[in-house]
Amino acid sequence: LCSSTAALAAELDYYKDVYPFLKTHCISCHNKTTTKADLNMETPELMLKGGETGPGIVPGKGAESLVVLASMHQHDMEMPPGNNKSGAVDLTPAQVALLRQWIDQDAKASVQ
């Protein structure tokens, strides 16, 4: 229990902790080439810039960030959509929790 508590308290790094699962489930449709809904999720800065519905992330406010809400299928958003061409599937609860924690920690690109 102590080690998992320490992991939860540790500051997350976008490229080490978050990017790998976003790449598999989100970035295949939200990148510089495809950019569905004008949202590019390749970097924290691009997610902050946002797309058609506003910023994808609100640093320090994971519960209010569109990428978290969409991954939880909240507010008529469902990401990834079913039967998508890239074969992306829903984030696991653990992945959603990591995404939210990273945003709550101010959505920094790197902890260096």
C-alpha positions as CSV (number, residue, x, y, z in Angstrom):
1,L,0.0,0.0,0.0
2,C,2.8,2.4,0.8
3,S,4.4,2.0,-2.6
4,S,1.2,2.6,-4.5
5,T,0.5,5.6,-2.3
6,A,4.0,6.9,-3.1
7,A,3.3,6.3,-6.8
8,L,0.1,8.3,-6.6
9,A,1.9,11.2,-5.0
10,A,4.7,11.1,-7.5
11,E,4.7,13.8,-10.1
12,L,3.8,12.3,-13.5
13,D,5.7,12.9,-16.7
14,Y,3.6,13.3,-19.9
15,Y,6.0,11.5,-22.2
16,K,6.8,8.6,-19.8
17,D,3.4,8.1,-18.0
18,V,0.6,9.5,-20.1
19,Y,1.7,9.6,-23.8
20,P,2.1,5.8,-24.2
21,F,-1.6,5.1,-23.7
22,L,-2.8,8.2,-25.4
23,K,-0.7,7.3,-28.4
24,T,-2.6,3.9,-28.6
25,H,-6.1,5.2,-27.9
26,C,-6.3,8.9,-28.8
27,I,-3.4,10.2,-30.9
28,S,-4.1,8.0,-33.8
29,C,-7.0,10.3,-34.6
30,H,-5.9,13.5,-32.8
31,N,-2.5,14.3,-34.4
32,K,-1.0,16.8,-36.8
33,T,-2.2,14.9,-39.8
34,T,-5.7,13.8,-38.8
35,T,-6.6,16.3,-36.1
36,K,-10.2,15.2,-35.6
37,A,-12.3,18.0,-34.1
38,D,-9.2,20.2,-34.6
39,L,-7.7,18.7,-31.4
40,N,-4.1,17.5,-31.6
41,M,-3.1,15.5,-28.5
42,E,0.6,15.0,-29.3
43,T,1.8,17.5,-26.7
44,P,0.4,19.1,-23.6
45,E,0.7,22.5,-25.3
46,L,-1.5,21.4,-28.2
47,M,-4.1,19.8,-25.8
48,L,-4.2,23.1,-23.9
49,K,-4.7,25.0,-27.2
50,G,-7.6,22.7,-27.8
51,G,-10.0,22.2,-30.7
52,E,-13.5,22.8,-31.8
53,T,-15.0,22.6,-28.3
54,G,-12.3,24.5,-26.5
55,P,-9.1,23.5,-24.5
56,G,-8.6,19.7,-24.2
57,I,-7.1,20.2,-20.8
58,V,-7.4,22.7,-17.9
59,P,-4.1,22.4,-15.9
60,G,-4.9,21.7,-12.3
61,K,-8.5,20.7,-13.1
62,G,-8.6,17.1,-14.3
63,A,-12.3,16.7,-13.5
64,E,-13.1,19.7,-15.8
65,S,-10.8,18.8,-18.7
66,L,-12.6,17.7,-21.9
67,V,-10.2,14.8,-22.6
68,V,-11.0,13.3,-19.2
69,L,-14.8,13.9,-19.6
70,A,-14.7,12.4,-23.1
71,S,-12.7,9.4,-22.0
72,M,-15.4,8.8,-19.3
73,H,-18.2,9.3,-21.8
74,Q,-19.5,12.4,-20.0
75,H,-21.6,15.3,-21.4
76,D,-22.5,13.5,-24.6
77,M,-18.9,12.8,-25.5
78,E,-17.6,9.4,-26.1
79,M,-13.9,8.9,-26.9
80,P,-12.8,6.9,-28.6
81,P,-16.0,6.4,-30.6
82,G,-17.1,2.8,-31.2
83,N,-16.0,1.1,-34.4
84,N,-13.3,3.7,-35.1
85,K,-10.9,3.0,-38.0
86,S,-7.8,2.9,-35.8
87,G,-9.2,0.2,-33.5
88,A,-8.8,2.4,-30.4
89,V,-10.7,1.2,-27.3
90,D,-11.8,3.0,-24.1
91,L,-9.1,3.9,-21.6
92,T,-9.0,1.7,-18.6
93,P,-10.1,3.2,-15.2
94,A,-6.4,3.2,-14.2
95,Q,-5.5,5.1,-17.4
96,V,-8.2,7.7,-16.8
97,A,-7.0,8.1,-13.3
98,L,-3.4,8.7,-14.5
99,L,-4.6,11.2,-17.1
100,R,-6.6,13.1,-14.5
101,Q,-3.8,13.0,-12.0
102,W,-1.4,14.4,-14.6
103,I,-3.8,17.2,-15.4
104,D,-4.3,17.9,-11.7
105,Q,-0.5,18.2,-11.4
106,D,-0.7,21.1,-13.8
107,A,-0.3,19.0,-17.0
108,K,3.5,19.5,-17.4
109,A,5.3,18.1,-20.4
110,S,8.2,16.8,-18.2
111,V,9.1,16.7,-14.6
112,Q,12.8,17.4,-15.2
